[in-house]
Amino acid sequence: MRKDAKFPLVIKNESDKQIELKLEVLIPEENEVQDGYEAIPDAGWITLEKDSFIVEPGGEAETDVIISVPNNKEYLGRRFHVFIWSHTIGESLGIGIKSKLLFHTEEAEK
């Protein structure tokens, strides 16, 4: 289709203690999909440069998110929705956030 799109995802630790952070790609359930979009057909389209971190108090975790849509005409002109779930691990009370990623493909091949 086109060149992979890369952009950074940044998560800041605003707590006063070190956290262990895990990032996962999630396909949205039917009732979670943004109007005008469809759930991404394969979570493998999204690659995280790094998916686990130790983040110091006040520190940040940053990773590139790489979107790779297969070179197939059936995916032209479509709008996709996927989540990136960032959550703590190893805590008695876990904290997490689902970041919504929306993207679309070109209408025609270039």
Phi and psi in radians as a Rosetta constraint file:
Dihedral C 1 N 2 CA 2 C 2 CIRCULARHARMONIC -2.650 0.35
Dihedral N 2 CA 2 C 2 N 3 CIRCULARHARMONIC 3.054 0.35
Dihedral C 2 N 3 CA 3 C 3 CIRCULARHARMONIC -1.023 0.35
Dihedral N 3 CA 3 C 3 N 4 CIRCULARHARMONIC 2.512 0.35
Dihedral C 3 N 4 CA 4 C 4 CIRCULARHARMONIC -0.984 0.35
Dihedral N 4 CA 4 C 4 N 5 CIRCULARHARMONIC 2.464 0.35
Dihedral C 4 N 5 CA 5 C 5 CIRCULARHARMONIC -1.672 0.35
Dihedral N 5 CA 5 C 5 N 6 CIRCULARHARMONIC 2.335 0.35
Dihedral C 5 N 6 CA 6 C 6 CIRCULARHARMONIC -2.177 0.35
Dihedral N 6 CA 6 C 6 N 7 CIRCULARHARMONIC 2.387 0.35
Dihedral C 6 N 7 CA 7 C 7 CIRCULARHARMONIC -2.689 0.35
Dihedral N 7 CA 7 C 7 N 8 CIRCULARHARMONIC 2.653 0.35
Dihedral C 7 N 8 CA 8 C 8 CIRCULARHARMONIC -1.451 0.35
Dihedral N 8 CA 8 C 8 N 9 CIRCULARHARMONIC 2.538 0.35
Dihedral C 8 N 9 CA 9 C 9 CIRCULARHARMONIC -1.957 0.35
Dihedral N 9 CA 9 C 9 N 10 CIRCULARHARMONIC 2.221 0.35
Dihedral C 9 N 10 CA 10 C 10 CIRCULARHARMONIC -2.102 0.35
Dihedral N 10 CA 10 C 10 N 11 CIRCULARHARMONIC 2.273 0.35
Dihedral C 10 N 11 CA 11 C 11 CIRCULARHARMONIC -2.136 0.35
Dihedral N 11 CA 11 C 11 N 12 CIRCULARHARMONIC 2.225 0.35
Dihedral C 11 N 12 CA 12 C 12 CIRCULARHARMONIC -1.817 0.35
Dihedral N 12 CA 12 C 12 N 13 CIRCULARHARMONIC 2.385 0.35
Dihedral C 12 N 13 CA 13 C 13 CIRCULARHARMONIC -1.625 0.35
Dihedral N 13 CA 13 C 13 N 14 CIRCULARHARMONIC 1.784 0.35
Dihedral C 13 N 14 CA 14 C 14 CIRCULARHARMONIC -1.640 0.35
Dihedral N 14 CA 14 C 14 N 15 CIRCULARHARMONIC 0.167 0.35
Dihedral C 14 N 15 CA 15 C 15 CIRCULARHARMONIC -1.481 0.35
Dihedral N 15 CA 15 C 15 N 16 CIRCULARHARMONIC 3.090 0.35
Dihedral C 15 N 16 CA 16 C 16 CIRCULARHARMONIC -1.773 0.35
Dihedral N 16 CA 16 C 16 N 17 CIRCULARHARMONIC 0.296 0.35
Dihedral C 16 N 17 CA 17 C 17 CIRCULARHARMONIC -2.437 0.35
Dihedral N 17 CA 17 C 17 N 18 CIRCULARHARMONIC 2.773 0.35
Dihedral C 17 N 18 CA 18 C 18 CIRCULARHARMONIC -1.171 0.35
Dihedral N 18 CA 18 C 18 N 19 CIRCULARHARMONIC 2.475 0.35
Dihedral C 18 N 19 CA 19 C 19 CIRCULARHARMONIC -2.208 0.35
Dihedral N 19 CA 19 C 19 N 20 CIRCULARHARMONIC 2.681 0.35
Dihedral C 19 N 20 CA 20 C 20 CIRCULARHARMONIC -1.810 0.35
Dihedral N 20 CA 20 C 20 N 21 CIRCULARHARMONIC 2.189 0.35
Dihedral C 20 N 21 CA 21 C 21 CIRCULARHARMONIC -2.072 0.35
Dihedral N 21 CA 21 C 21 N 22 CIRCULARHARMONIC 2.391 0.35
Dihedral C 21 N 22 CA 22 C 22 CIRCULARHARMONIC -2.162 0.35
Dihedral N 22 CA 22 C 22 N 23 CIRCULARHARMONIC 2.409 0.35
Dihedral C 22 N 23 CA 23 C 23 CIRCULARHARMONIC -2.035 0.35
Dihedral N 23 CA 23 C 23 N 24 CIRCULARHARMONIC 2.375 0.35
Dihedral C 23 N 24 CA 24 C 24 CIRCULARHARMONIC -2.400 0.35
Dihedral N 24 CA 24 C 24 N 25 CIRCULARHARMONIC 2.531 0.35
Dihedral C 24 N 25 CA 25 C 25 CIRCULARHARMONIC -1.531 0.35
Dihedral N 25 CA 25 C 25 N 26 CIRCULARHARMONIC 2.251 0.35
Dihedral C 25 N 26 CA 26 C 26 CIRCULARHARMONIC -2.161 0.35
Dihedral N 26 CA 26 C 26 N 27 CIRCULARHARMONIC 2.359 0.35
Dihedral C 26 N 27 CA 27 C 27 CIRCULARHARMONIC -1.452 0.35
Dihedral N 27 CA 27 C 27 N 28 CIRCULARHARMONIC 2.230 0.35
Dihedral C 27 N 28 CA 28 C 28 CIRCULARHARMONIC -1.157 0.35
Dihedral N 28 CA 28 C 28 N 29 CIRCULARHARMONIC 2.561 0.35
Dihedral C 28 N 29 CA 29 C 29 CIRCULARHARMONIC -1.233 0.35
Dihedral N 29 CA 29 C 29 N 30 CIRCULARHARMONIC 2.804 0.35
Dihedral C 29 N 30 CA 30 C 30 CIRCULARHARMONIC -0.932 0.35
Dihedral N 30 CA 30 C 30 N 31 CIRCULARHARMONIC -0.700 0.35
Dihedral C 30 N 31 CA 31 C 31 CIRCULARHARMONIC -1.367 0.35
Dihedral N 31 CA 31 C 31 N 32 CIRCULARHARMONIC -0.076 0.35
Dihedral C 31 N 32 CA 32 C 32 CIRCULARHARMONIC -1.761 0.35
Dihedral N 32 CA 32 C 32 N 33 CIRCULARHARMONIC -0.210 0.35
Dihedral C 32 N 33 CA 33 C 33 CIRCULARHARMONIC -1.254 0.35
Dihedral N 33 CA 33 C 33 N 34 CIRCULARHARMONIC 2.275 0.35
Dihedral C 33 N 34 CA 34 C 34 CIRCULARHARMONIC -1.055 0.35
Dihedral N 34 CA 34 C 34 N 35 CIRCULARHARMONIC 2.432 0.35
Dihedral C 34 N 35 CA 35 C 35 CIRCULARHARMONIC -0.961 0.35
Dihedral N 35 CA 35 C 35 N 36 CIRCULARHARMONIC 2.377 0.35
Dihedral C 35 N 36 CA 36 C 36 CIRCULARHARMONIC 1.507 0.35
Dihedral N 36 CA 36 C 36 N 37 CIRCULARHARMONIC -0.002 0.35
Dihedral C 36 N 37 CA 37 C 37 CIRCULARHARMONIC -2.151 0.35
Dihedral N 37 CA 37 C 37 N 38 CIRCULARHARMONIC 2.948 0.35
Dihedral C 37 N 38 CA 38 C 38 CIRCULARHARMONIC -2.269 0.35
Dihedral N 38 CA 38 C 38 N 39 CIRCULARHARMONIC 2.669 0.35
Dihedral C 38 N 39 CA 39 C 39 CIRCULARHARMONIC -1.088 0.35
Dihedral N 39 CA 39 C 39 N 40 CIRCULARHARMONIC 2.442 0.35
Dihedral C 39 N 40 CA 40 C 40 CIRCULARHARMONIC -1.014 0.35
Dihedral N 40 CA 40 C 40 N 41 CIRCULARHARMONIC 2.350 0.35
Dihedral C 40 N 41 CA 41 C 41 CIRCULARHARMONIC -1.232 0.35
Dihedral N 41 CA 41 C 41 N 42 CIRCULARHARMONIC -0.399 0.35
Dihedral C 41 N 42 CA 42 C 42 CIRCULARHARMONIC -2.589 0.35
Dihedral N 42 CA 42 C 42 N 43 CIRCULARHARMONIC 2.098 0.35
Dihedral C 42 N 43 CA 43 C 43 CIRCULARHARMONIC -1.075 0.35
Dihedral N 43 CA 43 C 43 N 44 CIRCULARHARMONIC -0.352 0.35
Dihedral C 43 N 44 CA 44 C 44 CIRCULARHARMONIC -1.136 0.35
Dihedral N 44 CA 44 C 44 N 45 CIRCULARHARMONIC -0.219 0.35
Dihedral C 44 N 45 CA 45 C 45 CIRCULARHARMONIC -1.190 0.35
Dihedral N 45 CA 45 C 45 N 46 CIRCULARHARMONIC -0.382 0.35
Dihedral C 45 N 46 CA 46 C 46 CIRCULARHARMONIC -1.906 0.35
Dihedral N 46 CA 46 C 46 N 47 CIRCULARHARMONIC 2.185 0.35
Dihedral C 46 N 47 CA 47 C 47 CIRCULARHARMONIC -2.122 0.35
Dihedral N 47 CA 47 C 47 N 48 CIRCULARHARMONIC 2.371 0.35
Dihedral C 47 N 48 CA 48 C 48 CIRCULARHARMONIC -1.787 0.35
Dihedral N 48 CA 48 C 48 N 49 CIRCULARHARMONIC 2.249 0.35
Dihedral C 48 N 49 CA 49 C 49 CIRCULARHARMONIC -0.962 0.35
Dihedral N 49 CA 49 C 49 N 50 CIRCULARHARMONIC -0.702 0.35
Dihedral C 49 N 50 CA 50 C 50 CIRCULARHARMONIC -2.503 0.35
Dihedral N 50 CA 50 C 50 N 51 CIRCULARHARMONIC 2.431 0.35
Dihedral C 50 N 51 CA 51 C 51 CIRCULARHARMONIC -2.131 0.35
Dihedral N 51 CA 51 C 51 N 52 CIRCULARHARMONIC 0.079 0.35
Dihedral C 51 N 52 CA 52 C 52 CIRCULARHARMONIC -2.506 0.35
Dihedral N 52 CA 52 C 52 N 53 CIRCULARHARMONIC 2.539 0.35
Dihedral C 52 N 53 CA 53 C 53 CIRCULARHARMONIC -2.567 0.35
Dihedral N 53 CA 53 C 53 N 54 CIRCULARHARMONIC 2.681 0.35
Dihedral C 53 N 54 CA 54 C 54 CIRCULARHARMONIC -1.897 0.35
Dihedral N 54 CA 54 C 54 N 55 CIRCULARHARMONIC 2.100 0.35
Dihedral C 54 N 55 CA 55 C 55 CIRCULARHARMONIC -2.055 0.35
Dihedral N 55 CA 55 C 55 N 56 CIRCULARHARMONIC 2.138 0.35
Dihedral C 55 N 56 CA 56 C 56 CIRCULARHARMONIC -1.253 0.35
Dihedral N 56 CA 56 C 56 N 57 CIRCULARHARMONIC 2.789 0.35
Dihedral C 56 N 57 CA 57 C 57 CIRCULARHARMONIC -0.962 0.35
Dihedral N 57 CA 57 C 57 N 58 CIRCULARHARMONIC 2.278 0.35
Dihedral C 57 N 58 CA 58 C 58 CIRCULARHARMONIC 1.326 0.35
Dihedral N 58 CA 58 C 58 N 59 CIRCULARHARMONIC -0.013 0.35
Dihedral C 58 N 59 CA 59 C 59 CIRCULARHARMONIC -1.550 0.35
Dihedral N 59 CA 59 C 59 N 60 CIRCULARHARMONIC 3.105 0.35
Dihedral C 59 N 60 CA 60 C 60 CIRCULARHARMONIC -2.273 0.35
Dihedral N 60 CA 60 C 60 N 61 CIRCULARHARMONIC 2.607 0.35
Dihedral C 60 N 61 CA 61 C 61 CIRCULARHARMONIC -1.918 0.35
Dihedral N 61 CA 61 C 61 N 62 CIRCULARHARMONIC 2.326 0.35
Dihedral C 61 N 62 CA 62 C 62 CIRCULARHARMONIC -2.363 0.35
Dihedral N 62 CA 62 C 62 N 63 CIRCULARHARMONIC 2.371 0.35
Dihedral C 62 N 63 CA 63 C 63 CIRCULARHARMONIC -2.545 0.35
Dihedral N 63 CA 63 C 63 N 64 CIRCULARHARMONIC 2.625 0.35
Dihedral C 63 N 64 CA 64 C 64 CIRCULARHARMONIC -1.385 0.35
Dihedral N 64 CA 64 C 64 N 65 CIRCULARHARMONIC 2.464 0.35
Dihedral C 64 N 65 CA 65 C 65 CIRCULARHARMONIC -1.873 0.35
Dihedral N 65 CA 65 C 65 N 66 CIRCULARHARMONIC 2.121 0.35
Dihedral C 65 N 66 CA 66 C 66 CIRCULARHARMONIC -1.914 0.35
Dihedral N 66 CA 66 C 66 N 67 CIRCULARHARMONIC 2.145 0.35
Dihedral C 66 N 67 CA 67 C 67 CIRCULARHARMONIC -1.829 0.35
Dihedral N 67 CA 67 C 67 N 68 CIRCULARHARMONIC 2.111 0.35
Dihedral C 67 N 68 CA 68 C 68 CIRCULARHARMONIC -2.226 0.35
Dihedral N 68 CA 68 C 68 N 69 CIRCULARHARMONIC 1.820 0.35
Dihedral C 68 N 69 CA 69 C 69 CIRCULARHARMONIC -1.602 0.35
Dihedral N 69 CA 69 C 69 N 70 CIRCULARHARMONIC 2.265 0.35
Dihedral C 69 N 70 CA 70 C 70 CIRCULARHARMONIC -0.989 0.35
Dihedral N 70 CA 70 C 70 N 71 CIRCULARHARMONIC 2.572 0.35
Dihedral C 70 N 71 CA 71 C 71 CIRCULARHARMONIC -1.366 0.35
Dihedral N 71 CA 71 C 71 N 72 CIRCULARHARMONIC 1.416 0.35
Dihedral C 71 N 72 CA 72 C 72 CIRCULARHARMONIC -2.486 0.35
Dihedral N 72 CA 72 C 72 N 73 CIRCULARHARMONIC 2.236 0.35
Dihedral C 72 N 73 CA 73 C 73 CIRCULARHARMONIC -1.021 0.35
Dihedral N 73 CA 73 C 73 N 74 CIRCULARHARMONIC -0.435 0.35
Dihedral C 73 N 74 CA 74 C 74 CIRCULARHARMONIC -1.131 0.35
Dihedral N 74 CA 74 C 74 N 75 CIRCULARHARMONIC -0.305 0.35
Dihedral C 74 N 75 CA 75 C 75 CIRCULARHARMONIC -1.683 0.35
Dihedral N 75 CA 75 C 75 N 76 CIRCULARHARMONIC 0.009 0.35
Dihedral C 75 N 76 CA 76 C 76 CIRCULARHARMONIC -1.187 0.35
Dihedral N 76 CA 76 C 76 N 77 CIRCULARHARMONIC 2.450 0.35
Dihedral C 76 N 77 CA 77 C 77 CIRCULARHARMONIC 1.162 0.35
Dihedral N 77 CA 77 C 77 N 78 CIRCULARHARMONIC 0.523 0.35
Dihedral C 77 N 78 CA 78 C 78 CIRCULARHARMONIC -2.063 0.35
Dihedral N 78 CA 78 C 78 N 79 CIRCULARHARMONIC 2.755 0.35
Dihedral C 78 N 79 CA 79 C 79 CIRCULARHARMONIC -2.061 0.35
Dihedral N 79 CA 79 C 79 N 80 CIRCULARHARMONIC 2.210 0.35
Dihedral C 79 N 80 CA 80 C 80 CIRCULARHARMONIC -2.086 0.35
Dihedral N 80 CA 80 C 80 N 81 CIRCULARHARMONIC 2.638 0.35
Dihedral C 80 N 81 CA 81 C 81 CIRCULARHARMONIC -2.229 0.35
Dihedral N 81 CA 81 C 81 N 82 CIRCULARHARMONIC 2.377 0.35
Dihedral C 81 N 82 CA 82 C 82 CIRCULARHARMONIC -2.605 0.35
Dihedral N 82 CA 82 C 82 N 83 CIRCULARHARMONIC 2.724 0.35
Dihedral C 82 N 83 CA 83 C 83 CIRCULARHARMONIC -1.943 0.35
Dihedral N 83 CA 83 C 83 N 84 CIRCULARHARMONIC 2.607 0.35
Dihedral C 83 N 84 CA 84 C 84 CIRCULARHARMONIC -2.036 0.35
Dihedral N 84 CA 84 C 84 N 85 CIRCULARHARMONIC 2.027 0.35
Dihedral C 84 N 85 CA 85 C 85 CIRCULARHARMONIC -1.685 0.35
Dihedral N 85 CA 85 C 85 N 86 CIRCULARHARMONIC 1.992 0.35
Dihedral C 85 N 86 CA 86 C 86 CIRCULARHARMONIC -1.830 0.35
Dihedral N 86 CA 86 C 86 N 87 CIRCULARHARMONIC 2.141 0.35
Dihedral C 86 N 87 CA 87 C 87 CIRCULARHARMONIC -2.587 0.35
Dihedral N 87 CA 87 C 87 N 88 CIRCULARHARMONIC 2.661 0.35
Dihedral C 87 N 88 CA 88 C 88 CIRCULARHARMONIC -1.347 0.35
Dihedral N 88 CA 88 C 88 N 89 CIRCULARHARMONIC 2.698 0.35
Dihedral C 88 N 89 CA 89 C 89 CIRCULARHARMONIC -2.301 0.35
Dihedral N 89 CA 89 C 89 N 90 CIRCULARHARMONIC 2.723 0.35
Dihedral C 89 N 90 CA 90 C 90 CIRCULARHARMONIC 1.319 0.35
Dihedral N 90 CA 90 C 90 N 91 CIRCULARHARMONIC 0.305 0.35
Dihedral C 90 N 91 CA 91 C 91 CIRCULARHARMONIC -1.923 0.35
Dihedral N 91 CA 91 C 91 N 92 CIRCULARHARMONIC 2.624 0.35
Dihedral C 91 N 92 CA 92 C 92 CIRCULARHARMONIC -1.221 0.35
Dihedral N 92 CA 92 C 92 N 93 CIRCULARHARMONIC -0.516 0.35
Dihedral C 92 N 93 CA 93 C 93 CIRCULARHARMONIC -2.204 0.35
Dihedral N 93 CA 93 C 93 N 94 CIRCULARHARMONIC 1.851 0.35
Dihedral C 93 N 94 CA 94 C 94 CIRCULARHARMONIC -1.391 0.35
Dihedral N 94 CA 94 C 94 N 95 CIRCULARHARMONIC 2.646 0.35
Dihedral C 94 N 95 CA 95 C 95 CIRCULARHARMONIC -2.204 0.35
Dihedral N 95 CA 95 C 95 N 96 CIRCULARHARMONIC 2.428 0.35
Dihedral C 95 N 96 CA 96 C 96 CIRCULARHARMONIC -2.663 0.35
Dihedral N 96 CA 96 C 96 N 97 CIRCULARHARMONIC 2.859 0.35
Dihedral C 96 N 97 CA 97 C 97 CIRCULARHARMONIC -2.507 0.35
Dihedral N 97 CA 97 C 97 N 98 CIRCULARHARMONIC 2.397 0.35
Dihedral C 97 N 98 CA 98 C 98 CIRCULARHARMONIC -1.753 0.35
Dihedral N 98 CA 98 C 98 N 99 CIRCULARHARMONIC 1.962 0.35
Dihedral C 98 N 99 CA 99 C 99 CIRCULARHARMONIC -1.568 0.35
Dihedral N 99 CA 99 C 99 N 100 CIRCULARHARMONIC 2.230 0.35
Dihedral C 99 N 100 CA 100 C 100 CIRCULARHARMONIC -1.496 0.35
Dihedral N 100 CA 100 C 100 N 101 CIRCULARHARMONIC 2.239 0.35
Dihedral C 100 N 101 CA 101 C 101 CIRCULARHARMONIC -2.047 0.35
Dihedral N 101 CA 101 C 101 N 102 CIRCULARHARMONIC 2.075 0.35
Dihedral C 101 N 102 CA 102 C 102 CIRCULARHARMONIC -2.030 0.35
Dihedral N 102 CA 102 C 102 N 103 CIRCULARHARMONIC 2.339 0.35
Dihedral C 102 N 103 CA 103 C 103 CIRCULARHARMONIC -2.622 0.35
Dihedral N 103 CA 103 C 103 N 104 CIRCULARHARMONIC 2.819 0.35
Dihedral C 103 N 104 CA 104 C 104 CIRCULARHARMONIC -2.331 0.35
Dihedral N 104 CA 104 C 104 N 105 CIRCULARHARMONIC 2.777 0.35
Dihedral C 104 N 105 CA 105 C 105 CIRCULARHARMONIC -1.802 0.35
Dihedral N 105 CA 105 C 105 N 106 CIRCULARHARMONIC 2.803 0.35
Dihedral C 105 N 106 CA 106 C 106 CIRCULARHARMONIC -1.111 0.35
Dihedral N 106 CA 106 C 106 N 107 CIRCULARHARMONIC 2.679 0.35
Dihedral C 106 N 107 CA 107 C 107 CIRCULARHARMONIC -1.246 0.35
Dihedral N 107 CA 107 C 107 N 108 CIRCULARHARMONIC -0.541 0.35
Dihedral C 107 N 108 CA 108 C 108 CIRCULARHARMONIC -2.443 0.35
Dihedral N 108 CA 108 C 108 N 109 CIRCULARHARMONIC 2.740 0.35
Dihedral C 108 N 109 CA 109 C 109 CIRCULARHARMONIC -1.152 0.35
Dihedral N 109 CA 109 C 109 N 110 CIRCULARHARMONIC 2.571 0.35
